[in-house]
Amino acid sequence: MQIIPTTLPDVLILEPKVFGDDRGFFFESFNEHLWQNLTGLDVRFVQHNHSRSAGGVLRGLHYQIQQSQGKLVRVTAGEVFDVAVDLRRSSPFFGQWFGTLLSAENKRLMWVPPGFAHGFCVTSDSAEFLYLTTDYYAPEHERCISWNDPDLNISWPLAAEPIISAKDRAGTSFKAADLFT
C-alpha cells in the first residue's frame, strides 16, 4: 500500500498493491496493522456502508457535527469524483477542498478525517461506493452544505445539472453552516 499526500495534509489517498493475472485480481483494501504503520493513525471503524448511484448523481456535502465520522472510501464499480472539505476553524486549511477520481479501475481509497464534509458525483453510467466510518450514523447530528456553495467554489466535473436529493437541495451555505472548532 502506498500513501499519496494531497493538498489537504490530513486527507490521504491510498493506493493498494494489486496482484493480478488472467484470472482477475486481489488486493487488501484494509489492513489495520499496515494502516497504522503507514498513516500513524489509530482509528476504529464501526460501520461499513455501501451505496449505488446512477450517472450524474451528486451526494453531499455531508458531515456530522457531533459523532464526527472519519471515512475510508472507495469505489467498487464505476467512477466518482470524490471531495473532502476542511470544516475545522482552527485548521490552516479551513474552507479548502480536495477532489480526486476514485474508480473500480484505479482501486484507490481516500481517507476523509473527522471534521471534514464529504461528497461525490458519479462520472460514469453508475457507481458503487463503499465506506468505512469511525462513528455511527446519527441523523440528529447530520448536516449538509450546498454542493454548489460559491464560497467553496468546488470544480465538480459535471456535464449537466446533477441529480440531487431533496436533503441535498436544502443544504446550507458554508457561511451559515455549523462548523468545527
C-alpha positions in Angstrom: 0.0 0.0 0.0 1.3 3.4 -0.9 0.1 6.7 0.8 -0.2 9.6 -1.6 -0.4 13.0 0.2 -2.9 15.6 -1.0 -3.2 19.4 -0.9 -5.0 18.9 2.4 -2.4 17.2 4.7 -5.0 15.2 6.7 -6.7 13.8 3.6 -4.9 10.8 2.2 -5.1 8.8 -1.0 -4.2 5.1 -0.5 -3.0 3.1 -3.5 -3.1 -0.6 -2.7 -0.8 -3.2 -4.2 -2.9 -5.1 -6.7 -2.0 -8.7 -7.6 -3.5 -9.6 -11.0 -3.3 -12.2 -13.7 -5.5 -13.6 -16.4 -7.9 -14.9 -13.7 -8.6 -11.4 -12.2 -7.0 -9.6 -9.2 -6.6 -9.5 -5.5 -5.7 -6.7 -3.1 -6.1 -5.8 0.6 -8.5 -2.8 0.8 -7.8 -2.5 4.5 -5.3 -4.0 6.9 -5.3 -2.4 10.4 -1.6 -3.0 11.1 -0.5 -1.7 7.7 -2.9 1.3 8.1 -1.4 2.3 11.4 2.2 1.9 10.3 1.7 3.9 7.1 -0.6 6.7 8.4 0.3 6.8 12.1 -3.5 6.9 12.7 -5.1 4.6 15.3 -8.8 4.6 14.3 -11.5 2.1 14.8 -14.0 1.6 12.1 -17.5 0.8 13.4 -19.8 0.9 10.3 -19.5 -0.2 6.7 -21.7 1.5 4.2 -22.4 0.6 0.5 -24.3 2.9 -1.9 -25.1 2.6 -5.6 -25.8 5.7 -7.7 -26.8 6.4 -11.2 -24.6 8.5 -13.5 -25.0 12.3 -12.8 -25.9 11.8 -9.2 -24.2 14.1 -6.7 -24.3 13.3 -3.0 -23.1 15.8 -0.4 -21.6 17.7 1.2 -22.4 15.7 4.3 -20.9 15.6 7.8 -22.0 15.1 11.4 -21.4 18.0 13.8 -21.3 15.5 16.7 -20.2 11.9 16.5 -18.0 13.2 13.6 -17.1 10.4 11.2 -13.8 9.7 9.6 -14.4 7.8 6.4 -12.3 5.5 4.4 -13.9 5.4 0.9 -13.6 3.5 -2.3 -15.4 2.7 -5.5 -16.1 -1.0 -6.5 -17.9 -0.3 -9.8 -17.8 2.8 -12.0 -16.1 6.1 -11.2 -16.8 9.1 -8.9 -15.2 12.5 -8.3 -14.8 12.4 -4.5 -14.4 15.6 -2.4 -13.4 16.5 1.1 -13.8 20.0 2.6 -12.0 21.1 5.8 -14.6 22.5 8.2 -12.2 22.9 11.2 -12.0 26.6 12.0 -8.6 26.0 13.8 -7.1 24.5 10.6 -4.8 26.5 8.3 -6.7 24.7 5.5 -10.2 25.8 6.8 -12.7 26.1 3.9 -10.4 24.4 1.4 -11.4 21.4 -0.6 -9.6 18.5 -2.3 -11.1 16.3 -5.0 -9.9 13.2 -6.9 -11.2 10.5 -9.2 -11.8 7.2 -7.4 -12.8 4.2 -9.6 -13.1 0.5 -9.8 -10.2 0.6 -12.3 -7.7 2.7 -10.2 -8.7 0.9 -6.9 -7.6 3.9 -4.9 -9.1 4.8 -1.5 -9.4 8.1 0.2 -9.3 8.9 3.9 -11.6 11.7 4.9 -10.9 12.6 8.5 -13.4 13.7 11.1 -14.1 17.5 10.8 -14.5 17.3 7.1 -17.5 17.4 4.8 -17.7 14.8 2.2 -19.4 14.4 -1.2 -19.1 12.8 -4.6 -20.5 12.9 -8.0 -20.8 9.9 -10.3 -18.8 10.4 -13.5 -19.7 7.0 -15.1 -23.0 5.4 -16.0 -23.4 4.3 -12.4 -21.1 3.7 -9.4 -21.0 1.6 -6.3 -19.3 3.3 -3.3 -18.1 1.7 -0.1 -17.1 3.5 3.0 -15.9 2.5 6.5 -16.8 5.0 9.2 -15.2 5.7 12.6 -18.5 6.6 14.3 -22.1 5.5 13.8 -24.6 7.4 11.6 -26.5 9.9 13.8 -29.2 11.6 11.8 -29.8 14.2 14.5 -26.2 15.4 14.1 -26.1 15.2 10.3 -25.5 18.4 8.4 -25.3 19.3 4.7 -23.6 22.2 3.0 -24.8 23.0 -0.5 -22.7 21.2 -3.1 -22.5 24.4 -5.2 -21.7 26.9 -2.5 -19.9 29.9 -4.1 -17.5 30.4 -1.2 -16.2 26.8 -1.5 -16.2 27.0 -5.4 -15.7 23.3 -5.9 -14.9 22.4 -9.5 -17.2 19.4 -10.0 -16.7 17.7 -13.3 -20.3 18.0 -14.4 -21.6 17.8 -18.0 -25.1 18.8 -16.9 -27.1 19.8 -13.8 -26.5 17.0 -11.2 -29.2 14.7 -9.8 -29.5 15.5 -6.1 -31.8 14.6 -3.2 -34.2 16.9 -1.5 -32.0 16.9 1.5 -29.0 18.0 -0.5 -31.1 20.6 -2.3 -31.8 22.1 1.1 -28.1 22.2 2.1 -27.0 25.4 3.9 -24.3 27.8 2.8 -20.8 27.4 4.0 -21.1 30.8 5.8 -24.2 29.6 7.7 -23.1 26.0 8.4 -22.4 24.5 11.8 -18.6 24.1 11.8 -15.9 22.5 14.0 -13.6 24.4 16.3 
